Amino acid sequence: MVNIKVNNLIYQRGDFSLSVDNLMIKSGEKVALMGENGCGKSTLLGLLTGLLEPESGSIVYGDMALSQLSFPARAKTFSLLAQFSEISFPFTVFEVVRLGCYAQNRLGEFSAQDDARTLALLDLLDIRHYAERSYAELSGGEKRRVMLARVLNQNTPIIYLDEPNSSLDVRHTLDIFAHLTKLNASVITSVHDINLALHHFDRFVFFKNGRLLYDVNRADVSAELLSEVYDVSVSIDNRSFSFFH
């Protein structure tokens, strides 16, 4: 069980800056990061995973600062599905997904249990029929599902996802989000579809112009709040939001 604590975090690159005064995510929470493009969602995920370095502030996992966690310890604590994930080696789909087991494998060799878990995830993501195909031959949506399966195979207590449903069709999007909400792990994901997020997440963190603007529960997401975040008019009908100029 690992809580995430962020305090006085400041990141600056060129004209863009991100500021997060306080953010606490408890073990098992399902959190949607929301806001316009370029507001800081992906930047925060980069900071939380150590891909980006802040100017100041702290990120703590349990009682350990991120900066004190070794790379193997990080790989056992959190996993990340980035916006863009490519593999340059000629791996099959099965091999790519099985790579996720490596972080938890102390001996450095894959076991029969690893293979079984990999096949189960291929079934879950509806890609088992691609198991022996080259990853490079797949479409964008198929690759996205493969990389998500790889992330899930890492079996970490914290899962970070950057727009996990990009390139996915409606059916696979709904299937994947339904599965994510059933996990015991903490799931923190950037997402653009507010109505989709409302059906699957309990907590919403909204960013605007590099600043954490709101941190609210599902019941507190209102048309007025969304209008302020996105600078558009918002109407609501039976808990479904519509946006218009």
C-alpha positions in Angstrom: 0.0 0.0 0.0 1.7 3.2 -1.2 0.4 6.7 -0.9 1.7 9.5 -3.1 2.5 12.9 -1.6 3.4 16.0 -3.7 4.4 19.2 -1.9 5.4 22.6 -3.3 6.3 21.2 -6.7 7.6 23.7 -9.3 8.7 22.8 -12.9 9.9 25.4 -15.4 10.9 24.9 -19.0 11.0 27.9 -21.4 7.7 29.7 -21.2 5.8 26.9 -19.5 5.7 26.3 -15.8 3.8 23.9 -13.6 3.0 24.5 -10.0 1.4 22.0 -7.6 1.3 23.1 -3.9 -0.2 20.0 -2.4 -1.5 16.7 -3.8 -2.1 13.5 -1.9 -3.2 10.3 -3.6 -4.1 7.4 -1.3 -3.4 3.8 -2.2 -6.1 2.4 -4.5 -7.6 5.7 -5.6 -8.7 6.2 -9.2 -7.8 9.8 -10.2 -8.5 11.5 -13.5 -6.2 14.4 -14.5 -8.1 16.8 -16.7 -7.7 20.1 -18.5 -6.9 21.6 -21.9 -4.0 20.5 -24.0 -0.7 21.9 -22.6 -2.1 22.6 -19.1 0.4 20.3 -17.4 -1.2 16.8 -17.1 1.6 15.0 -19.0 4.2 17.1 -17.3 2.9 16.0 -13.9 3.1 12.4 -15.0 6.6 12.9 -16.1 7.6 14.5 -12.8 5.8 11.7 -10.8 7.8 9.1 -12.6 11.1 10.8 -12.6 11.3 11.4 -16.3 11.3 15.1 -15.6 13.2 17.0 -12.9 11.4 19.7 -10.9 13.0 23.0 -10.0 11.9 22.5 -6.4 9.5 20.6 -4.2 9.1 17.0 -3.2 7.5 13.8 -4.4 7.2 11.0 -1.9 6.1 7.4 -2.3 5.1 6.0 1.1 8.0 7.3 3.3 10.6 7.4 0.5 11.3 10.4 -1.7 11.3 9.7 -5.4 14.9 10.8 -5.6 15.9 8.1 -3.1 14.2 5.3 -5.0 16.5 3.2 -7.2 15.4 2.4 -10.7 14.5 -1.2 -9.8 12.5 0.1 -6.8 10.7 2.6 -9.1 9.8 -0.2 -11.6 8.3 -2.2 -8.7 6.4 0.8 -7.4 4.8 2.4 -10.5 4.3 1.8 -14.2 3.7 4.3 -16.9 1.8 4.2 -20.2 3.2 7.3 -22.1 1.4 9.1 -24.8 3.9 7.8 -27.4 5.4 4.3 -27.0 7.5 2.6 -29.6 9.7 -0.4 -29.7 12.6 -0.5 -32.1 13.4 -4.2 -31.7 11.7 -6.9 -33.8 9.6 -8.3 -30.9 6.4 -10.2 -31.2 3.3 -9.0 -29.4 3.7 -11.7 -26.8 7.3 -10.7 -26.1 6.5 -7.0 -25.7 3.7 -7.7 -23.2 5.9 -10.2 -21.3 8.6 -7.6 -20.8 6.3 -6.1 -18.2 7.1 -9.0 -15.9 10.7 -8.2 -15.9 10.4 -5.5 -13.2 9.1 -8.0 -10.7 11.4 -10.9 -11.7 14.3 -11.1 -9.3 16.1 -13.9 -11.3 15.9 -12.1 -14.6 14.3 -15.1 -16.3 10.7 -15.5 -17.3 8.7 -18.3 -15.7 5.7 -20.3 -16.7 3.7 -18.1 -14.4 4.9 -15.0 -16.3 3.8 -16.7 -19.6 0.4 -17.5 -18.2 -0.1 -14.0 -16.9 1.0 -12.6 -20.2 -1.5 -14.7 -22.1 -4.3 -13.7 -19.7 -3.6 -10.0 -20.4 -3.6 -10.7 -24.1 -7.0 -12.1 -23.7 -8.2 -9.2 -21.5 -7.0 -6.6 -24.1 -8.4 -8.7 -27.0 -5.0 -9.1 -28.7 -4.2 -12.8 -28.1 -4.8 -13.5 -31.8 -1.8 -11.1 -32.5 0.5 -12.9 -30.0 3.0 -14.1 -32.6 2.8 -11.1 -34.9 5.5 -8.5 -35.0 4.6 -5.5 -32.9 5.8 -3.2 -35.7 3.0 -4.5 -38.0 0.1 -3.4 -35.8 -2.2 -0.4 -36.2 -2.0 2.5 -33.7 -4.9 1.2 -31.7 -3.6 -2.3 -31.6 -0.2 -1.0 -30.4 -1.9 1.0 -27.7 -3.6 -2.1 -26.3 -0.3 -4.0 -26.4 1.5 -1.3 -24.5 -1.3 -1.1 -21.9 -1.1 -4.9 -21.5 2.7 -4.5 -20.9 2.0 -1.9 -18.2 -0.5 -4.0 -16.5 1.9 -7.0 -16.6 4.3 -4.9 -14.5 1.9 -5.5 -11.7 2.7 -2.3 -9.7 0.7 -0.8 -6.9 0.5 2.5 -8.9 -0.3 2.9 -12.5 0.1 6.1 -14.5 -1.6 6.4 -17.8 -1.3 9.3 -20.3 -4.4 9.3 -22.5 -4.8 5.5 -22.5 -7.7 5.6 -24.9 -6.0 7.5 -27.7 -6.3 5.6 -31.0 -8.8 3.2 -29.4 -12.3 2.5 -30.6 -15.4 2.9 -28.3 -15.7 -0.8 -27.4 -12.1 -1.3 -26.3 -12.1 2.1 -24.5 -15.1 1.1 -22.4 -13.6 -2.4 -21.7 -10.3 -1.0 -20.6 -11.7 1.7 -18.4 -14.0 -0.8 -16.7 -11.1 -3.0 -16.0 -8.9 -0.2 -14.6 -11.5 0.8 -12.1 -11.6 -2.8 -10.7 -7.9 -2.9 -10.0 -6.6 -2.7 -6.4 -3.8 -0.5 -7.7 -3.9 3.3 -7.7 -4.8 4.5 -11.2 -3.9 8.0 -12.2 -4.7 8.9 -15.8 -4.9 11.9 -18.0 -8.2 11.9 -20.0 -10.1 14.4 -22.2 -13.6 12.8 -22.2 -15.3 14.2 -19.1 -18.4 12.0 -19.5 -16.3 8.8 -19.9 -14.2 9.8 -16.8 -17.4 10.5 -14.7 -18.5 6.9 -15.3 -15.2 5.4 -14.1 -13.4 7.7 -11.7 -14.1 9.0 -8.3 -11.7 11.9 -8.1 -10.9 14.7 -10.6 -7.8 16.9 -10.6 -8.2 19.8 -13.0 -5.3 21.9 -14.4 -5.3 25.2 -16.2 -2.3 27.1 -17.5 0.2 25.0 -15.4 -1.7 25.3 -12.2 -3.7 22.8 -10.2 -7.1 24.6 -10.2 -9.5 22.1 -8.6 -9.2 18.7 -6.8 -12.8 17.4 -6.4 -14.9 14.3 -6.0 -17.2 13.1 -8.8 -20.3 14.7 -7.1 -18.6 18.2 -7.2 -17.9 18.3 -10.9 -20.3 20.9 -12.1 -21.1 22.8 -15.3 -19.7 26.0 -13.7 -16.4 24.3 -12.8 -16.0 22.9 -16.3 -16.8 26.2 -17.9 -14.0 27.8 -15.8 -11.5 25.1 -16.7 -12.2 25.0 -20.4 -13.4 28.5 -21.2 -16.5 27.3 -22.9 -20.2 27.2 -22.1 -21.3 23.9 -20.5 -24.7 22.4 -20.1 -25.7 19.3 -18.1 -28.5 16.8 -18.8 -28.8 13.8 -16.5 -25.2 14.0 -15.4 -24.0 14.2 -19.0 -22.1 17.4 -19.9 -22.2 19.1 -23.3 -19.7 21.8 -24.4 -20.3 24.7 -26.8 -19.1 28.2 -27.6 
